[in-house]
Amino acid sequence: METNRTAGQLMQEYYDLLKEGRASFDEVRLRSLLAPDLVFEGPIAGHVVGAERFIKGVSGFVQTTRGLHILEGLNFEDKAAALYDAEMPGGPVRFAEFFQADGGKIQSLRLLYDAGEYRARGGR
């Protein structure tokens, strides 16, 4: 396990797993990036604690996502953020995601997007 990965490096590895939807997703690799007690916050899931619950949600996301297009990214030692469009069956949906890392693992993720638009365009 690499304990010196920055939030930016972890974010890049995370998006490498999601960038082509199902085709690039690897649950084992995703699990290796996450702290077991990961804290996630998003419009549909709400406040979720635990990597396994988060992985289940991401698995559903990649089933309908056709790809990601990163528009902007900010990287710091222990924090990172990205603005991206996800290609859904009904068209793109814009997301902003904020990462907190420590010990070479993603400790928390905060995801912002329009849940109504996401569902209307085929998200689940």
N, C-alpha and C positions, 0 to 999 in steps of 0.2 A: 504494500500500500504506500502510495506517495503522499507524504504528509506536508510537503512544501508547495503543493499546487495552490496558486492564487485563485481568487474568485473568478477572475477573467479566464483563466485556463479551464477551470471547471465549467464555466458557462459555455465556452467553445466546445468542450467535449459533450456537454448536454445537448447543444443544438446539433452537433454532428449526428447524434442518435435520432433526432426528430426531423431533420431537414428534408427527408424524402418520405415522410409518413411511415407506413408499414415496412417499406423496403429497407430503411436504415435503422429501424428500431431494434434494440438489443436490451432486453430486460436485465440480464446479468450485468452488463456494462453500466446501465443506469443505476442499479443498486449499488455498484462500487463507488459511485460519485456522491451518494447521499448518506448523511448521518442517520443512524437508525431512528433517532427521535426528531427527525426533520419536522419543521413547522411550516405548513403551507396555508396560504390564505388566497382565496379566489372567489369570484362572484357566484358561481354555482355551488361549489363544494363548501364554501364558508371556511371556517378555521379547522384545519385537520392536523393532527399530530401523529407522526409515524410514517416512515418511508414506505412501508407496504401498502398503506391506504393511498398514498400519493401515486405509487407505481400503478396501482389498479386504475386510477383516474387517467394517467398518462396513456395507458394501454388503450383506453377508449378513445382518447383524443387522436392517437395515430391511426386508428381504424378509419377515420373519416378525413383526415388531413392528407392533402396531395403534395404538400411541400411548404417550406418556410422561406421567406425572403427577409433577411435581416436588413433593416433600414439604418439603424444607429446602434452603437454600443459604447458603453463606458466601463472602464476597468480600473479598479483600485486593488490594493493588496487583499482586503477582506470583503469588499463589496463590488458588485458589478450590476449592470442594467442593460437591457436591450429593448428596442422598439422593432417590431417585426409584423409582417403580414403573413397569415396562414391561409393557404389556398384550400378552401372548403368546396364541397360539391356545388354549392350555390353561389360561389364567389369569395373574394378575399375578406378576411376579418382582421382588424388591427389589434395587436396585443402589446402591452408593456409589461416587462417582467423584471423583478428586482431580486438579486441574490445576495445572501450573506454566507460567508465561508469561514471555517476555522479547522485547523488540523487536517487540511487536505480534503475536506468534505463539505458539501453544501449543507448548511445548517438550517437555512430558511429560504423560502421563495414566496414572493408576493406577486400575484398576477392580476392585471387590470385589463378588462375588455368589456364590450357591450354583450351581455349574456343573451339578450333578445335577438340581436343580430346573429350571434354565433349559432343559436338554435335554428333560426330562420334559414340559415345557409347550410344546414345539415350537420351541425355539431351535436355531440351527445356527451 
